[in-house]
Amino acid sequence: MNKGYWISCYREIYDADKLSAYAALAKPAIESQGGRFLVRGQAAYASGSGLIERTVLVEWPSLEKAQVAYKSGDYQKALVALSDGVDRDFRIVEGAEVG
């Protein structure tokens, strides 16, 4: 079974307080559903159309678990707290088997 990944790139942060409120709710919601943070921070390098921006990468045991966690009540509360505080590019991606 392939892993699932959440990838978030924050194009612009409009309200740092909303982002902090989101983070306080999102972290336990994600971890309680089996998500594991691999990256949380500012990009060190970007090329092409890439931007030097905050990037978050969360690994899930499966694509299904990533999708269920996104729809969970606790994570949806975190999204309400975030509301219009950021412009972010978010996606859920299925990992490929390597080897």
Secondary structure, 3 states (H helix, E strand, C coil): CCCEEEEEEEEEECCHHHHHHHHHHHHHHHHHCCCEEEEEEECCCCCCCCCCCEEEEEEECCHHHHHHHHHCHHHHHHHHHHCCCEEEEEEEEECCCCC
